[in-house]
Amino acid sequence: MNREEVALLGFEIVAYAGDARSKLLEALKAAENGDFDKADALVEEANGCIADAHHAQTSLLTKEAAGEDIAYSITMIHGQDHLMTTILLKDLMHHLIELYKRGVK
């Protein structure tokens, strides 16, 4: 893959991870307000976005594992960072939303 193709995958990962991040933060706000059905739905939507980001990431990893030379780009590195922090946020949101469900504030 050339640098432009890798950069485009990086932008794709950033976009999906960014959508997931927004949905997770919105889910926390819904839980804060006691709307747990909405919070759960938003977390599921975020999980779909994360899965889409993983799909883009996996396509790159598969090509590299097959021996294809991959040109690295700062955009891809940024995408990987964005995805990893969003996954961490997802884990934190799960625990915070559960605390709200139990009435802990």
Helices and strands as residue ranges (DSSP letters): H 3-32, H 36-65, H 74-101
